[in-house]
Amino acid sequence: MKKKLILFLILIANTILSQTPVYYNNYPILLDQNRRPFQKAGIPLITDIDRNGQKEIIFVVLDYEGVANPPLYLYVLNNDGTNFANFPKGYNELIHDVASGDVNGDGFLEIVLRMAFSFDVIDRFGNSLPGFPVSYSDGDINPMKFISLYDLDLNGKLEIIVSKTNEVTVYNHDGSLRAGWPKYIPGRARYNPAIGDINADWYAEIIFTSCKFVNQVVDSGAVHIFKHDGENFSNNFPIYFDSSYFSWSSSPSLFIDPNSDLTFFIIAADKNSSSSFRLHKFLKLDIYGNILSENHFSAYMDFGTLVMGDINRNSEIGFATGTQYGTTFSAFDKSLNRFIGWPNYGQGEHWATGMIGKLTFGNNLNVATNTWHTFNPNGYGYIYAYSPDGNNLPWSPLRPEGLVNGISFVDLNNDSSVELVATSRSAYETFLHVWTVPGIPFTHEDFPWPQYGHDRYRTNQYGFIPPDEPVGIQPVNTNVPAAYNLYQNFPNPFNPATSIKFDIAKRGNVRLVVFDMLGRELSTLINESLNPGSYQVSFDGSGLSSGIYFCRLQSEDYSTTMKMNLIK
């Protein structure tokens, strides 16, 4: 009996240890001894700009002391921590936000920068695309400005959504101003919009909040929805906040249900108050402006963006967020009521937007966030991870070197495992951290809130995976097949994800596309040059209804189609 008990305890201990994050490769690394991660642009953004299946890490660092020249660096790193060719790239202009996507439709991913007085689109070699940079300034270096990407007109190229004081506008992929834009707004739109097709007309809408200032004091706020062509979405918008509420430090969070009228978005509103503890409310709104749920909370300073996920796997979407300055972090149910066991009180004074993902062997998802503490000269930070009932995971918190600037969950090296990426800073230094979580696979279903790992576009849309991202493509082997082949997906029928295997007999550009019975392309899984070999890619049909779908494999010498059955 004792032997069985000892064996059981060893098994439990190994299970716990196997889920403890361990540093990946040669991490952590001291990356810069003169500069520190800069605001939102310093949070690690993950992308595969050269489309080789190995992702890169992008972020911005700034010299706050004014000694280094140039003061800003745009870092692009390989996943082993070495510099990507032609980077880092120096700048003398503040960079407020960074996005990434295939802007011009050439099959490679670009990096898009929102700077204080302009925005730029650079290729994987660090060169600006024709037509860029574009001067776009309000003359003010300080207010935070956003940049986001989306294919608003379904032409396979990305539009650039950008803000400045009293204005939001959209530019085409070549840097020209898009017809119907700009749009005047009262005040500033500081944080990224939520972008998606909310009314099932195939074209995306843009949802954002703005804040108006009177005598340098935040006076009021509003919620706006514009169509892709700049037209107001409906006469119900803009919606103005009541009683001096405003949205200051968070983006709207968008959930789209294409099969019903359950599409909604969440906003966090802050009441202007002389007290350090402010009154906040969370609003869950449908696309017509009706309030579906509302709840009020008091907190020190502002709440951040609400992240989404079915945290306790009860088929209902939950939410999580924390205060921008303070020590509380909370998880909420579908009606915006706090789960039992929350809030949590961390050791620190800054919570960033959290992440939701699967970090344990159980069925539930977990909530993770970072905080920092500055009561000593260099400061120190934490990364917390919680179970749905608010309990710390056995390894939580992590305490890396310096103040933790931001975190991202991603499959960094295309091995189907989870990596946790973070930047941190001490007084003058930037550190980069990458941990892997042994035994925990990375799937988009288990990491439904994609910032900043696989929503490089900055859309704040639940479950969004950019169409130019090769989701989960894995070389099965490098043996040269005798012929091209597209195998039946497995499982089939599937719900919601399935794997697709195929053989490539000759090097060349390969397209793997999923489309519906009407011939409409729904997802481009692959559009890139591949070497001969056998490959496997996953397809997630979470946003689709039950039915028959088709997958086509196409190269210069071969084309074939198979049928797939999605049953929900």
Secondary structure as GFF3:
##gff-version 3
##sequence-region A 1 568
A	DSSP	alpha_helix	2	18	.	.	.	ID=ss1
A	DSSP	beta_strand	22	23	.	.	.	ID=ss2
A	DSSP	beta_strand	29	32	.	.	.	ID=ss3
A	DSSP	beta_strand	36	37	.	.	.	ID=ss4
A	DSSP	three_ten_helix	39	42	.	.	.	ID=ss5
A	DSSP	beta_strand	45	47	.	.	.	ID=ss6
A	DSSP	beta_strand	56	62	.	.	.	ID=ss7
A	DSSP	beta_strand	72	77	.	.	.	ID=ss8
A	DSSP	beta_strand	89	91	.	.	.	ID=ss9
A	DSSP	beta_strand	95	101	.	.	.	ID=ss10
A	DSSP	beta_strand	110	115	.	.	.	ID=ss11
A	DSSP	beta_strand	118	122	.	.	.	ID=ss12
A	DSSP	beta_strand	134	135	.	.	.	ID=ss13
A	DSSP	beta_strand	147	150	.	.	.	ID=ss14
A	DSSP	beta_strand	159	164	.	.	.	ID=ss15
A	DSSP	beta_strand	167	171	.	.	.	ID=ss16
A	DSSP	beta_strand	183	184	.	.	.	ID=ss17
A	DSSP	beta_strand	194	196	.	.	.	ID=ss18
A	DSSP	beta_strand	205	214	.	.	.	ID=ss19
A	DSSP	beta_strand	217	226	.	.	.	ID=ss20
A	DSSP	beta_strand	239	240	.	.	.	ID=ss21
A	DSSP	beta_strand	245	246	.	.	.	ID=ss22
A	DSSP	beta_strand	253	255	.	.	.	ID=ss23
A	DSSP	beta_strand	264	271	.	.	.	ID=ss24
A	DSSP	beta_strand	277	286	.	.	.	ID=ss25
A	DSSP	beta_strand	291	300	.	.	.	ID=ss26
A	DSSP	beta_strand	307	309	.	.	.	ID=ss27
A	DSSP	beta_strand	318	322	.	.	.	ID=ss28
A	DSSP	beta_strand	328	332	.	.	.	ID=ss29
A	DSSP	beta_strand	344	345	.	.	.	ID=ss30
A	DSSP	beta_strand	355	357	.	.	.	ID=ss31
A	DSSP	beta_strand	366	373	.	.	.	ID=ss32
A	DSSP	beta_strand	380	386	.	.	.	ID=ss33
A	DSSP	beta_strand	403	410	.	.	.	ID=ss34
A	DSSP	beta_strand	417	425	.	.	.	ID=ss35
A	DSSP	beta_strand	430	441	.	.	.	ID=ss36
A	DSSP	beta_strand	474	477	.	.	.	ID=ss37
A	DSSP	beta_strand	485	486	.	.	.	ID=ss38
A	DSSP	beta_strand	497	504	.	.	.	ID=ss39
A	DSSP	beta_strand	508	515	.	.	.	ID=ss40
A	DSSP	beta_strand	521	530	.	.	.	ID=ss41
A	DSSP	beta_strand	533	540	.	.	.	ID=ss42
A	DSSP	beta_strand	547	554	.	.	.	ID=ss43
A	DSSP	beta_strand	559	566	.	.	.	ID=ss44
###
